[in-house]
Amino acid sequence: MKIEGACYCGAIAYEAEVQPGTITVCHCADCQAHSGSAFRANIPAPATGFRLLKGRPRTYLKTAASGNQRLLAFCEICGASLYACAVENPEAYSLRIGSIQQRHALGTPQREIWARRRHDWVGLPDSVESFDGQP
């Protein structure tokens, strides 16, 4: 499915190809802190189908406790989070659901990760596959 995405203020826009029904919800402490919420919802997009249409995001190099590094892309004007990807030669982009225009057509999440850090008041459908850590 072809989707269009943008930051909150519209300074950055992108298009991508995604597979509906592949949303992941992450409850890790980093995603909670970066999103300013209880979790972050993402959908993967192969690099071959991802294209920036307008603007250039600012990036932050995040190093996880495991030592794994990812670039977090966001708008330096409005602060909206757009995606995460590998530092060099990304094969895929982890697009932030809230930045996607067609977000309501992407289906329900298929899995949740770091579920052991999920807040008690967060509930997802029973059909969502759950992992206590990173699978």
VEXDREN-2710 file (C-alpha; in Angstrom, 1 decimal):
% VEXDREN-2710
k/r/px/py/pz
1/MET/0.0/0.0/0.0
2/LYS/1.4/3.4/-0.9
3/ILE/1.2/5.9/2.0
4/GLU/2.0/9.6/2.5
5/GLY/3.4/11.0/5.7
6/ALA/4.5/14.3/7.1
7/CYS/5.5/16.0/10.3
8/TYR/2.9/18.0/12.2
9/CYS/3.8/21.4/10.7
10/GLY/4.3/20.0/7.1
11/ALA/7.9/21.0/6.7
12/ILE/8.8/17.4/6.0
13/ALA/6.9/15.0/3.8
14/TYR/7.5/11.5/2.6
15/GLU/5.9/8.6/0.7
16/ALA/6.5/4.9/1.3
17/GLU/5.2/1.4/0.5
18/VAL/4.0/-0.5/3.5
19/GLN/2.1/-3.8/4.1
20/PRO/-1.1/-3.1/6.1
21/GLY/-1.4/-5.3/9.2
22/THR/2.3/-5.1/10.1
23/ILE/2.1/-2.6/12.9
24/THR/4.3/-3.2/16.0
25/VAL/3.7/-1.5/19.4
26/CYS/6.8/-1.0/21.5
27/HIS/6.6/-0.5/25.3
28/CYS/10.4/-0.2/25.9
29/ALA/11.6/2.7/28.2
30/ASP/13.3/4.4/25.2
31/CYS/10.1/4.5/23.1
32/GLN/8.1/5.7/26.1
33/ALA/10.6/8.5/26.7
34/HIS/11.1/9.5/23.0
35/SER/7.4/9.4/22.2
36/GLY/6.3/11.2/25.4
37/SER/3.7/8.5/25.8
38/ALA/3.1/5.0/27.1
39/PHE/4.3/3.3/23.9
40/ARG/5.2/3.9/20.3
41/ALA/3.5/2.4/17.2
42/ASN/5.5/1.7/14.1
43/ILE/5.1/0.1/10.7
44/PRO/8.1/-1.1/8.6
45/ALA/8.7/0.3/5.1
46/PRO/11.4/-1.2/2.9
47/ALA/14.1/1.4/1.9
48/THR/13.4/0.8/-1.8
49/GLY/9.9/2.2/-1.4
50/PHE/10.7/5.1/0.9
51/ARG/11.2/8.6/-0.5
52/LEU/11.5/12.0/1.1
53/LEU/9.3/14.5/-0.8
54/LYS/9.9/17.7/1.1
55/GLY/12.4/18.9/3.7
56/ARG/15.1/17.1/5.5
57/PRO/14.6/15.6/9.0
58/ARG/17.0/16.2/11.8
59/THR/18.4/13.0/13.3
60/TYR/19.5/11.8/16.7
61/LEU/21.8/8.8/17.1
62/LYS/20.3/6.6/19.7
63/THR/22.4/3.9/21.4
64/ALA/20.5/1.2/23.2
65/ALA/21.7/-0.6/26.3
66/SER/22.6/-3.5/23.9
67/GLY/25.0/-1.1/22.0
68/ASN/22.7/-1.2/18.9
69/GLN/22.5/2.2/17.2
70/ARG/19.6/3.7/15.3
71/LEU/18.9/7.1/13.8
72/LEU/15.8/8.7/15.0
73/ALA/14.4/11.2/12.5
74/PHE/12.2/14.2/13.5
75/CYS/11.2/17.6/12.4
76/GLU/13.4/20.3/13.9
77/ILE/10.6/22.8/13.6
78/CYS/7.6/21.1/15.3
79/GLY/9.5/18.2/16.9
80/ALA/7.3/15.5/15.4
81/SER/8.9/12.0/15.3
82/LEU/8.9/10.5/11.8
83/TYR/10.9/7.3/11.7
84/ALA/13.9/5.3/12.8
85/CYS/16.5/3.5/10.7
86/ALA/19.9/1.9/10.6
87/VAL/22.8/4.4/10.8
88/GLU/24.3/3.3/7.5
89/ASN/22.6/2.0/4.4
90/PRO/19.1/1.4/5.9
91/GLU/17.2/-1.6/4.5
92/ALA/14.0/-0.4/6.1
93/TYR/12.4/2.5/7.9
94/SER/10.3/2.1/11.0
95/LEU/7.7/4.7/10.3
96/ARG/5.8/6.4/13.2
97/ILE/2.1/5.7/12.7
98/GLY/1.0/9.2/13.8
99/SER/2.9/10.7/10.9
100/ILE/1.0/8.7/8.3
101/GLN/-2.0/10.2/6.5
102/GLN/-3.6/6.8/5.9
103/ARG/-3.0/5.5/9.5
104/HIS/-6.6/4.3/10.0
105/ALA/-6.3/2.0/6.9
106/LEU/-3.2/0.2/8.3
107/GLY/-5.1/-2.3/10.5
108/THR/-4.6/-3.2/14.1
109/PRO/-1.2/-4.0/15.6
110/GLN/0.1/-7.5/15.0
111/ARG/2.6/-7.7/17.8
112/GLU/3.8/-5.8/20.9
113/ILE/7.4/-5.9/22.1
114/TRP/8.8/-5.1/25.6
115/ALA/5.4/-6.1/27.0
116/ARG/6.9/-6.5/30.4
117/ARG/7.2/-2.7/30.5
118/ARG/3.6/-2.1/29.4
119/HIS/1.6/0.1/31.7
120/ASP/-1.2/-1.8/33.4
121/TRP/-3.8/0.5/31.9
122/VAL/-2.7/-0.2/28.3
123/GLY/-4.8/-2.9/26.6
124/LEU/-4.4/-4.3/23.1
125/PRO/-6.6/-7.0/21.4
126/ASP/-6.0/-10.6/22.6
127/SER/-4.9/-11.4/19.0
128/VAL/-1.8/-9.3/19.3
129/GLU/1.3/-11.4/19.6
130/SER/3.2/-10.4/22.7
131/PHE/6.9/-10.5/23.5
132/ASP/8.5/-9.6/26.9
133/GLY/11.6/-8.2/25.2
134/GLN/13.0/-7.8/21.7
135/PRO/12.2/-10.9/19.6
END
